[in-house]
């Protein structure tokens, strides 16, 4: 019986892009300067998102505190 090998029909340009993620504490030795730069940008965006969420929660808390102090 013959087995057929399926060959990839995708060119490099047709492959889906992998989602960039960063794991805290992971080994950075195998990453290029460009990859490190991308991860810094990713983490800076995440820090901004966290800071915005924290600001929003503080504002909600202040509003609630003012309402219940009356």
C-alpha positions as CSV (number, residue, x, y, z in Angstrom):
1,X,0.0,0.0,0.0
2,X,1.4,3.4,-0.9
3,X,1.2,6.3,1.5
4,X,0.9,9.8,0.1
5,X,2.7,12.7,1.7
6,X,0.7,15.9,1.9
7,X,2.8,18.8,0.9
8,X,2.1,22.2,2.2
9,X,0.5,24.4,-0.4
10,X,1.2,27.6,1.5
11,X,3.9,30.0,0.6
12,X,5.6,31.9,3.5
13,X,3.4,34.9,2.7
14,X,0.2,32.8,2.8
15,X,0.8,31.4,6.3
16,X,-1.3,33.0,9.0
17,X,0.7,35.4,11.3
18,X,1.3,34.0,14.7
19,X,0.0,36.2,17.5
20,X,2.7,37.9,19.4
21,X,2.7,37.2,23.1
22,X,5.1,37.4,25.9
23,X,5.5,35.2,28.9
24,X,6.9,36.8,32.0
25,X,10.3,35.3,32.8
26,X,10.8,33.5,29.5
27,X,14.3,33.1,28.1
28,X,15.1,36.0,25.9
29,X,18.4,34.6,24.5
30,X,16.8,33.4,21.2
31,X,14.9,36.5,20.4
32,X,16.2,39.0,17.8
33,X,16.4,42.8,18.5
34,X,13.3,43.3,16.4
35,X,11.4,40.7,18.4
36,X,12.5,42.3,21.6
37,X,11.3,45.6,20.3
38,X,7.9,44.2,19.4
39,X,7.5,42.7,22.8
40,X,8.5,46.0,24.5
41,X,5.7,47.7,22.5
42,X,3.3,44.9,23.4
43,X,4.1,45.3,27.1
44,X,3.9,49.1,26.9
45,X,0.4,48.8,25.4
46,X,-0.6,46.4,28.1
47,X,0.7,48.7,30.8
48,X,-1.3,51.6,29.3
49,X,-4.4,49.4,29.2
50,X,-3.9,48.4,32.9
51,X,-3.4,52.0,33.9
52,X,-6.6,53.1,32.1
53,X,-8.5,50.4,33.9
54,X,-7.1,51.4,37.2
55,X,-8.0,55.1,36.6
56,X,-11.5,54.1,35.6
57,X,-11.9,52.0,38.7
58,X,-10.6,54.8,41.0
59,X,-13.1,57.2,39.4
60,X,-15.9,54.8,40.0
61,X,-14.9,54.3,43.6
62,X,-14.6,58.0,44.2
63,X,-18.1,58.5,42.8
64,X,-19.5,55.8,44.9
65,X,-17.7,57.1,48.0
66,X,-19.1,60.6,47.4
67,X,-22.6,59.3,46.9
68,X,-22.7,57.2,50.1
69,X,-21.1,59.9,52.3
70,X,-24.2,62.2,51.9
